[in-house]
Amino acid sequence: MAPPARLVPQLMRSLFEWMKEANNSMHPLILSSVFYYKFVFIHPFSDGNGRMARLWHTAILSKWKPVFKYIPIESQIDKILDDISIQISEDNECFSETIKKLLEVMEYDIPYTSKVLMEKLGLKSRAGFRRNYLRPAIDMNLISMTIPDKPNSRNQRYVKV
């Protein structure tokens, strides 16, 4: 969600001040990407924010390497985004409903015990949980164990990758 319009002028000033400060200390690829993200978030115009952000992205990169003036960054980004969305759709079709449910109740980088996950899913059978949810998700590298050397440890936790 875009910030309130009354905050936009100050946010834009802050963004350009940040860019000036970071210009010498941050790699241009990172600088241009962060600038792009922040610009789109601030959403200073009623229309054309994505185009304007891509223009700035290209300007920052072409200042670093002039070849970026001639590379159609916008179409490359669109192609990558299309490829990613196709890949995500294909991956989701491969997941069973049980794995999808497990992934929906987990947040990234938060370790969960089996008990907590079973409660979130409303399950009672530990064996069924392991067989239908946990093992397939681990095998597909969708979640990992915090103590992989000791899969049966009482301190074992599971993290969404």
C-alpha positions as a LaTeX table, in Angstrom:
\begin{tabular}{lrrr}
\hline
Residue & $x$ (\AA) & $y$ (\AA) & $z$ (\AA) \\
\hline
Met1 & 0.00 & 0.00 & 0.00 \\
Ala2 & 1.34 & 3.42 & $-0.93$ \\
Pro3 & 2.02 & 5.95 & 1.84 \\
Pro4 & $-0.38$ & 8.90 & 2.30 \\
Ala5 & 0.06 & 11.65 & $-0.31$ \\
Arg6 & 1.08 & 14.18 & 2.36 \\
Leu7 & 4.21 & 12.10 & 3.10 \\
Val8 & 5.33 & 11.71 & $-0.53$ \\
Pro9 & 7.44 & 14.91 & $-0.84$ \\
Gln10 & 9.46 & 14.09 & 2.28 \\
Leu11 & 9.83 & 10.44 & 1.31 \\
Met12 & 11.08 & 11.42 & $-2.15$ \\
Arg13 & 13.57 & 13.90 & $-0.63$ \\
Ser14 & 14.78 & 11.18 & 1.73 \\
Leu15 & 15.09 & 8.69 & $-1.12$ \\
Phe16 & 17.29 & 11.01 & $-3.20$ \\
Glu17 & 19.37 & 12.00 & $-0.16$ \\
Trp18 & 19.88 & 8.31 & 0.60 \\
Met19 & 20.88 & 7.68 & $-3.02$ \\
Lys20 & 23.47 & 10.47 & $-2.92$ \\
Glu21 & 24.94 & 9.14 & 0.33 \\
Ala22 & 24.95 & 5.51 & $-0.81$ \\
Asn23 & 26.27 & 6.27 & $-4.28$ \\
Asn24 & 29.95 & 5.86 & $-3.36$ \\
Ser25 & 29.58 & 3.08 & $-0.80$ \\
Met26 & 27.07 & 0.74 & $-2.46$ \\
His27 & 27.41 & $-1.34$ & $-5.61$ \\
Pro28 & 25.34 & 0.17 & $-8.45$ \\
Leu29 & 23.35 & $-3.03$ & $-8.96$ \\
Ile30 & 22.18 & $-2.95$ & $-5.36$ \\
Leu31 & 21.71 & 0.82 & $-5.34$ \\
Ser32 & 19.54 & 0.74 & $-8.48$ \\
Ser33 & 17.48 & $-2.19$ & $-7.20$ \\
Val34 & 16.84 & $-0.62$ & $-3.79$ \\
Phe35 & 16.03 & 2.71 & $-5.42$ \\
Tyr36 & 13.59 & 0.98 & $-7.77$ \\
Tyr37 & 11.86 & $-0.83$ & $-4.90$ \\
Lys38 & 11.59 & 2.28 & $-2.71$ \\
Phe39 & 10.40 & 4.46 & $-5.59$ \\
Val40 & 7.62 & 2.03 & $-6.51$ \\
Phe41 & 6.64 & 1.77 & $-2.83$ \\
Ile42 & 6.44 & 5.55 & $-2.40$ \\
His43 & 4.28 & 5.71 & $-5.54$ \\
Pro44 & 4.67 & 9.47 & $-6.16$ \\
Phe45 & 2.50 & 9.59 & $-9.29$ \\
Ser46 & $-1.05$ & 8.46 & $-9.98$ \\
Asp47 & 0.19 & 6.59 & $-13.07$ \\
Gly48 & 3.52 & 5.57 & $-14.59$ \\
Asn49 & 5.41 & 4.82 & $-11.37$ \\
Gly50 & 6.78 & 1.53 & $-12.71$ \\
Arg51 & 7.98 & 3.16 & $-15.93$ \\
Met52 & 9.59 & 6.02 & $-14.02$ \\
Ala53 & 11.25 & 3.61 & $-11.59$ \\
Arg54 & 12.64 & 1.58 & $-14.50$ \\
Leu55 & 13.91 & 4.78 & $-16.11$ \\
Trp56 & 15.81 & 5.65 & $-12.91$ \\
His57 & 17.01 & 2.05 & $-12.66$ \\
Thr58 & 18.42 & 2.28 & $-16.18$ \\
Ala59 & 19.92 & 5.73 & $-15.53$ \\
Ile60 & 21.75 & 4.53 & $-12.41$ \\
Leu61 & 23.05 & 1.41 & $-14.15$ \\
Ser62 & 24.09 & 3.25 & $-17.34$ \\
Lys63 & 26.09 & 5.74 & $-15.27$ \\
Trp64 & 27.99 & 2.75 & $-13.90$ \\
Lys65 & 28.31 & 0.87 & $-17.23$ \\
Pro66 & 27.28 & 2.74 & $-20.40$ \\
Val67 & 26.18 & $-0.49$ & $-22.08$ \\
Phe68 & 23.04 & $-0.40$ & $-19.90$ \\
Lys69 & 21.78 & 2.50 & $-22.07$ \\
Tyr70 & 21.27 & $-0.03$ & $-24.86$ \\
Ile71 & 20.04 & $-3.05$ & $-22.91$ \\
Pro72 & 16.26 & $-3.14$ & $-22.67$ \\
Ile73 & 16.19 & $-3.60$ & $-18.88$ \\
Glu74 & 12.43 & $-3.18$ & $-18.76$ \\
Ser75 & 11.78 & $-6.04$ & $-21.16$ \\
Gln76 & 14.40 & $-8.18$ & $-19.40$ \\
Ile77 & 12.71 & $-7.59$ & $-16.03$ \\
Asp78 & 9.30 & $-8.39$ & $-17.54$ \\
Lys79 & 10.68 & $-11.60$ & $-19.07$ \\
Ile80 & 12.23 & $-12.67$ & $-15.76$ \\
Leu81 & 9.00 & $-11.92$ & $-13.89$ \\
Asp82 & 7.01 & $-13.93$ & $-16.44$ \\
Asp83 & 9.45 & $-16.84$ & $-16.13$ \\
Ile84 & 9.25 & $-16.72$ & $-12.34$ \\
Ser85 & 5.45 & $-16.65$ & $-12.30$ \\
Ile86 & 5.32 & $-19.61$ & $-14.71$ \\
Gln87 & 7.82 & $-21.51$ & $-12.56$ \\
Ile88 & 5.85 & $-20.77$ & $-9.37$ \\
Ser89 & 2.63 & $-21.96$ & $-11.03$ \\
Glu90 & 4.31 & $-25.16$ & $-12.21$ \\
Asp91 & 5.87 & $-25.76$ & $-8.77$ \\
Asn92 & 2.55 & $-25.24$ & $-7.01$ \\
Glu93 & 0.90 & $-27.83$ & $-9.25$ \\
Cys94 & 3.51 & $-30.38$ & $-8.12$ \\
Phe95 & 2.75 & $-29.87$ & $-4.43$ \\
Ser96 & 0.15 & $-32.04$ & $-2.80$ \\
Glu97 & $-2.63$ & $-30.34$ & $-0.88$ \\
Thr98 & $-1.01$ & $-31.44$ & 2.38 \\
Ile99 & 2.29 & $-29.76$ & 1.52 \\
Lys100 & 0.47 & $-26.60$ & 0.45 \\
Lys101 & $-1.38$ & $-26.53$ & 3.78 \\
Leu102 & 1.86 & $-27.05$ & 5.71 \\
Leu103 & 3.60 & $-24.21$ & 3.84 \\
Glu104 & 0.61 & $-21.90$ & 4.39 \\
Val105 & 0.81 & $-22.22$ & 8.19 \\
Met106 & 4.58 & $-21.62$ & 8.29 \\
Glu107 & 6.39 & $-18.30$ & 8.04 \\
Tyr108 & 9.90 & $-18.06$ & 6.62 \\
Asp109 & 12.87 & $-18.35$ & 8.99 \\
Ile110 & 10.76 & $-19.22$ & 12.03 \\
Pro111 & 11.55 & $-22.58$ & 13.65 \\
Tyr112 & 8.50 & $-24.71$ & 14.54 \\
Thr113 & 8.18 & $-27.88$ & 16.58 \\
Ser114 & 6.17 & $-30.82$ & 15.23 \\
Lys115 & 3.63 & $-30.23$ & 17.97 \\
Val116 & 3.07 & $-26.57$ & 16.99 \\
Leu117 & 2.74 & $-27.45$ & 13.30 \\
Met118 & 0.26 & $-30.23$ & 14.07 \\
Glu119 & $-1.79$ & $-27.81$ & 16.18 \\
Lys120 & $-1.78$ & $-25.20$ & 13.40 \\
Leu121 & $-2.98$ & $-27.86$ & 10.96 \\
Gly122 & $-5.50$ & $-29.34$ & 13.39 \\
Leu123 & $-3.89$ & $-32.79$ & 13.28 \\
Lys124 & $-3.76$ & $-35.47$ & 15.99 \\
Ser125 & $-1.77$ & $-38.32$ & 14.40 \\
Arg126 & 1.96 & $-37.77$ & 14.66 \\
Ala127 & 2.67 & $-40.63$ & 12.23 \\
Gly128 & 0.23 & $-39.23$ & 9.65 \\
Phe129 & 1.73 & $-35.77$ & 10.02 \\
Arg130 & 5.25 & $-37.09$ & 9.44 \\
Arg131 & 4.23 & $-39.33$ & 6.51 \\
Asn132 & 1.89 & $-36.94$ & 4.66 \\
Tyr133 & 3.19 & $-33.47$ & 5.52 \\
Leu134 & 6.65 & $-33.31$ & 7.03 \\
Arg135 & 8.61 & $-35.98$ & 5.13 \\
Pro136 & 7.43 & $-34.93$ & 1.63 \\
Ala137 & 8.14 & $-31.24$ & 2.36 \\
Ile138 & 11.64 & $-32.08$ & 3.63 \\
Asp139 & 12.30 & $-34.33$ & 0.62 \\
Met140 & 11.29 & $-31.49$ & $-1.72$ \\
Asn141 & 13.62 & $-29.08$ & 0.18 \\
Leu142 & 10.68 & $-26.84$ & 1.07 \\
Ile143 & 11.43 & $-27.04$ & 4.77 \\
Ser144 & 14.59 & $-27.99$ & 6.63 \\
Met145 & 15.47 & $-29.40$ & 10.02 \\
Thr146 & 17.37 & $-27.22$ & 12.47 \\
Ile147 & 19.28 & $-30.32$ & 13.67 \\
Pro148 & 19.62 & $-32.47$ & 10.54 \\
Asp149 & 22.08 & $-34.88$ & 12.19 \\
Lys150 & 19.50 & $-35.76$ & 14.85 \\
Pro151 & 16.11 & $-36.00$ & 13.13 \\
Asn152 & 14.46 & $-37.52$ & 16.23 \\
Ser153 & 15.82 & $-35.01$ & 18.74 \\
Arg154 & 13.26 & $-33.50$ & 21.12 \\
Asn155 & 14.86 & $-30.13$ & 20.26 \\
Gln156 & 14.21 & $-30.59$ & 16.54 \\
Arg157 & 12.57 & $-27.66$ & 14.77 \\
Tyr158 & 11.46 & $-27.16$ & 11.19 \\
Val159 & 12.01 & $-24.04$ & 9.11 \\
Lys160 & 10.35 & $-22.99$ & 5.85 \\
Val161 & 13.09 & $-22.51$ & 3.26 \\
\hline
\end{tabular}
